């Protein structure tokens, strides 16, 4: 299998598309073709020399992914707490080291976040209580967007999914302003990673918080996506599929606008209808 590199200005040359040979069956005839696959590789995130997390991701914008992950998981609260992000020298290049301004109570913070995240069967009340403890507040109530602009977002997202167009195997997340202009779009094999890349882009490029944007995701609007959006102070989250019950509960508690089934000229508002004009 051949890896096709795609250079990026902010990161090392990326291996986000793989080329492989396949056999295609169509109407009784078998043909040999070359097909594109979305690359999936592990990324280890370290705090100094201490391993913190390993996530499976599509290579590309790794610094943004690490920054967004650190923020949305509560390891850092803003850019000032992040002294630097650097790749660790290795042949694979799949490790990012985060250097923090302070390591005070990091071990306790990591234990609280990651034991909770990996726990099976954790109840909704306990999960949402953990969000309250972090001091997350309701996002910007003044943000407004029209239904017409909202309905245009899925097609705008789809048009800019470059890797998805070749592989059909990636999720995407994009930040739009109230007029429907795209600020940033990121793709990844993991929907959570795509969101973290968008938030990390905002953090590293002084666009944080994202209090005047709508976040559009290509998959469903799950609890963790809503949580990450709330950390970034995003007032509106839209998805092409359905949200989960816990995602709706969280969005309603924190007065976030949550939209699902955004397809064509139809969408469903689960929370925060006042931000949608008309």
C-alpha positions in Angstrom: 0.0 0.0 0.0 1.4 3.4 -1.0 1.1 6.4 1.2 0.4 9.7 -0.7 1.9 12.6 1.2 0.1 15.9 1.2 2.2 18.8 2.5 0.8 21.4 4.9 2.2 24.7 5.8 1.7 24.3 9.6 2.9 20.7 10.1 5.3 18.2 8.7 4.4 16.6 5.3 1.2 14.6 6.1 0.3 11.1 5.1 -3.5 11.5 5.1 -4.4 9.4 2.0 -3.2 5.9 1.2 -3.4 4.2 -2.3 -4.2 0.5 -2.5 -5.3 -2.0 -5.1 -8.8 -3.5 -4.8 -11.1 -5.8 -6.7 -14.4 -4.3 -7.7 -17.5 -6.4 -8.5 -20.1 -4.8 -10.7 -22.9 -6.5 -12.5 -21.1 -9.8 -12.5 -17.8 -8.4 -13.8 -14.7 -8.2 -11.6 -12.1 -5.5 -12.3 -8.8 -4.4 -10.6 -8.7 -0.8 -9.5 -6.6 1.5 -7.4 -8.5 3.1 -4.5 -7.8 5.8 -2.0 -8.1 5.2 1.7 -8.1 7.7 4.6 -5.0 7.1 6.7 -5.5 6.2 10.4 -2.5 6.4 12.7 -2.0 6.9 16.5 -1.0 10.2 17.9 0.5 10.2 21.4 0.1 13.5 23.3 2.6 14.0 26.1 2.8 16.6 28.9 6.5 17.2 29.0 7.9 13.7 29.1 4.8 12.2 30.7 2.5 10.2 28.3 -1.1 11.5 28.6 -3.2 10.1 25.8 -3.1 8.2 22.5 -5.8 9.0 19.9 -6.3 7.4 16.5 -6.5 10.2 14.0 -5.9 11.1 10.4 -2.4 12.8 10.2 -2.6 16.6 9.6 -2.9 19.6 11.9 -1.5 17.6 14.8 -0.6 20.7 16.8 -4.1 21.9 16.5 -5.5 18.5 17.5 -3.3 18.5 20.6 -4.1 22.0 21.6 -7.8 21.5 21.1 -7.7 18.2 23.1 -5.8 19.8 26.0 -8.4 22.6 26.1 -11.6 20.6 25.8 -10.4 18.0 28.3 -9.7 20.7 30.9 -5.9 20.4 31.0 -5.5 24.0 30.0 -8.0 26.9 30.2 -6.4 29.3 27.6 -3.4 29.8 25.4 -1.4 31.4 28.1 -1.1 28.0 29.9 0.5 26.4 26.9 4.2 27.3 26.5 4.6 25.2 23.3 3.7 22.2 21.2 6.5 20.3 19.5 6.8 17.0 17.6 9.0 14.4 19.3 11.7 13.2 17.1 10.8 9.7 15.9 10.7 7.9 12.6 6.9 7.8 12.6 6.5 11.4 13.8 3.4 10.5 15.7 4.1 12.1 19.1 3.4 15.7 20.2 4.9 17.1 23.4 3.0 19.8 25.2 5.0 22.1 27.5 2.8 23.8 30.0 3.3 27.0 32.0 2.7 25.2 35.2 2.3 21.5 36.2 0.3 22.3 39.4 -2.2 19.6 40.1 -1.9 18.2 36.6 -1.9 14.6 37.9 -5.2 15.1 39.8 -6.7 16.8 36.8 -5.7 14.1 34.4 -7.0 11.4 36.8 -10.3 13.1 37.1 -10.7 13.7 33.3 -9.4 10.5 31.9 -10.7 8.0 34.4 -14.2 9.5 33.9 -13.8 9.5 30.2 -12.9 5.8 30.1 -15.5 4.7 32.6 -18.3 2.5 31.2 -21.8 3.2 32.2 -21.2 6.6 33.8 -24.6 8.2 34.4 -25.8 11.4 32.7 -26.1 13.3 36.0 -22.6 12.5 37.0 -21.3 13.4 33.6 -23.0 16.8 33.5 -22.0 17.5 37.1 -18.4 17.2 36.0 -19.0 19.9 33.4 -20.5 22.2 36.0 -17.4 21.8 38.2 -15.2 23.1 35.4 -17.1 26.4 35.4 -18.4 26.2 31.9 -21.0 28.9 31.3 -23.8 29.5 28.8 -22.4 30.7 25.4 -23.1 34.1 23.7 -26.8 34.7 23.7 -26.5 37.5 21.1 -25.4 35.3 18.3 -28.0 35.0 15.6 -28.2 33.1 12.3 -31.0 32.9 9.7 -32.6 29.6 8.7 -31.5 30.2 5.1 -27.9 30.6 6.0 -28.1 27.5 8.3 -29.5 25.4 5.4 -26.5 26.3 3.2 -23.9 25.1 5.7 -24.0 21.3 4.9 -23.2 21.9 1.2 -20.5 24.4 2.0 -19.0 21.9 4.3 -19.2 19.1 1.8 -17.6 21.2 -1.0 -14.5 21.7 1.1 -14.0 18.2 2.3 -11.0 17.5 0.1 -9.9 14.2 1.6 -13.5 12.9 2.0 -14.0 13.6 -1.7 -11.2 11.1 -2.6 -11.7 8.5 0.2 -15.3 8.8 1.4 -14.0 7.9 4.9 -13.6 11.1 6.9 -15.7 13.3 9.3 -15.5 17.0 9.1 -16.1 20.0 11.3 -16.2 23.6 10.3 -16.7 27.0 11.9 -19.0 29.5 10.1 -19.8 33.1 10.9 -23.4 34.3 11.1 -23.4 35.1 7.3 -22.3 31.6 6.4 -18.7 32.3 5.6 -16.4 29.5 6.5 -13.6 30.4 8.9 -11.9 27.0 9.1 -12.6 23.4 8.2 -10.8 20.3 9.4 -11.2 16.6 8.5 -10.4 13.5 10.5 -11.3 9.9 10.7 -12.6 10.7 14.2 -15.5 13.2 14.6 -14.1 14.3 18.0 -10.7 14.9 16.5 -12.1 17.1 13.7 -13.8 19.3 16.4 -10.6 19.4 18.5 -8.7 20.5 15.4 -11.1 23.4 14.8 -10.9 24.5 18.4 -7.1 24.1 18.4 -6.9 26.2 15.3 -8.8 28.9 17.1 -6.7 28.7 20.2 -3.3 28.8 18.4 -4.4 31.6 16.0 -5.9 34.0 18.5 -9.5 33.3 17.5 -10.5 31.9 20.8 -13.1 31.9 22.2 -15.4 31.0 19.3 -18.3 32.9 20.7 -19.6 34.3 17.4 -19.6 31.2 15.2 -21.8 28.2 14.3 -20.0 24.8 14.4 -21.2 22.3 11.7 -20.2 18.6 12.0 -20.7 15.9 9.4 -21.7 13.2 11.8 -24.1 13.1 14.7 -24.2 15.6 17.6 -23.1 13.5 20.6 -22.5 14.5 24.2 -18.7 14.9 23.8 -19.2 17.1 20.7 -21.5 19.4 22.7 -19.1 19.4 25.6 -16.2 20.4 23.4 -18.3 23.1 21.8 -19.3 24.5 25.2 -15.7 24.7 26.3 -14.9 26.8 23.2 -18.0 29.0 24.0 -19.6 28.0 20.7 -23.2 29.2 20.7 -24.6 27.0 18.0 -23.8 23.4 17.0 -25.4 21.8 13.9 -25.1 18.3 12.6 -26.5 16.4 9.6 -27.6 13.5 11.9 -29.3 13.1 15.2 -28.0 14.2 18.6 -28.0 11.8 21.6 -30.3 12.2 24.6 -27.5 13.3 26.8 -26.3 15.8 24.2 -29.7 17.4 24.2 -29.8 17.5 28.0 -26.4 19.2 28.2 -27.3 21.7 25.4 -30.5 22.7 27.2 -28.9 23.1 30.6 -26.3 25.4 29.2 -28.6 27.2 26.7 -26.6 26.2 23.6 -28.4 26.1 20.3 -28.4 22.5 19.1 -29.6 21.6 15.6 -29.9 18.2 14.1 -31.0 16.6 10.8 -29.7 19.6 8.9 -30.3 18.5 5.4 -31.6 20.4 2.4 -34.3 22.8 3.6 -35.1 21.0 6.8 -33.6 20.9 10.3 -34.7 20.1 13.9 -34.1 22.5 16.8 -33.5 20.7 20.0 -32.3 23.6 22.1 -31.8 27.4 21.9 -34.3 28.4 19.2 -33.9 32.1 20.0 -30.5 32.2 18.1 -32.2 31.3 14.8 -33.8 34.3 13.3 -37.2 34.2 11.6 
